[in-house]
Amino acid sequence: MGIGTFVNQPAKGAASAIRRAKPANVDLPLLVIAITLAIFGLLMLYSASTSQYSATATFTTEFKNSPTYLILKQTLIMILGASLAFFIARMDYHLWQKYALWLMVVAIVGLIAVLIKGAVILESMRGLFGGSVSPAELAKLATVVYLSVWLYHKREYLHDIQLGLIPLAVILGIMGGLIFRQPDISAAGTVFLLGGLLFFLAGGDIRQIVIFMIVALLVGFVVVKFTATGQSRMGPYLAGLKDPLQSDYQVLRALEGIIRGGLFGVGIGHSSIAVTGIPFATSDSIFAVIVEELGLFGALITVGLYALILWRGMKIAAKAPDSLGSLLAAGLTLWIVIEAFIHMGGMAGLLPAAGNVLPFISQGGSNLVTVIIAIAILLSISRQTNKVGPVAEEWRSYGASADLRRRDRRRRVSRSRRA
């Protein structure tokens, strides 16, 4: 069953049948993959942070006079996130229809607060409470949840540009614009990309999707061409494509670590780039440390784990009882995977170094908690996957009709004349 089919499922009947049906077990493979990534992340964070600590002449506040400070902090945040995830995974995901707007409001208020009184980090105001809380991470989660609910309720009107594309552009413009003002181009771009993908998966009109892509490309061109942040990111990237030696310092050090890692790496705790000062070794550059210490073998394992998340997440989306579950599962899965591959592509010089963290692995409590919540919602959807025949048959019937309507350009499915 194709992606375009599973998001056009019946609005009524399925949801009520789900609530009556006994919940199934959670998707165990996804749970195991997430736990594996989290443990692997703690190991690599400890390795990178201890290397940085040993290379620091004076103990900085980042490490609080202890090489284990970061790992203990990350572990406590992970426990907090897991405790929250326990309840979210057991919650009926249809309740997000009630909470989506409030989640969006909290994210917008947080983004505004960052602009008014946020911690300045490398000329960017990205955090509250001394930079320890990043509303941009919550904004990504809120965008996926809110748009999934909004598209679910507006799915019958997506062919109308005044009820489909224009409101979507307003929603993304508000969220993306606030993030861009920090400025955080990578997070703003991620929000727009997720919005476009969800609109496509929800069955948006192809002409509106083309318009969306053209406008997005024009906006991206303006941002890169006429903003200092865009030029500082894109200039070294384009130069590095022609000559890797012309890449910016962070990418050069990352490539050095990748080359030094070879096939099986130099071993855990023996990273030279973390010792000699690659920027953000525990966050934005963590993948370079992984490849240096574990080599190509470790890189393939890391990529494979995110590929498995993509597989299980889209599997959950395909089996979801209704289109709300499908959109939520697909959107959250794509968010995690896109973040990961932008990070890894940037360290390899294949993409601009955008500053995206590596989910589950990079230092940062805001991203870790929101990603854990995303996994919990996926587990919640997998629990309510109804394997009873009538709901599945209604789903297939609706999906087939929706596909037929796209082919003959009708706005509605014709009623049957038979009794």
Beta strands, then each sheet from edge to edge (+ up, - down):
strand 1: 119-121
strand 2: 124-127
sheet 1: 1+ 2-
end
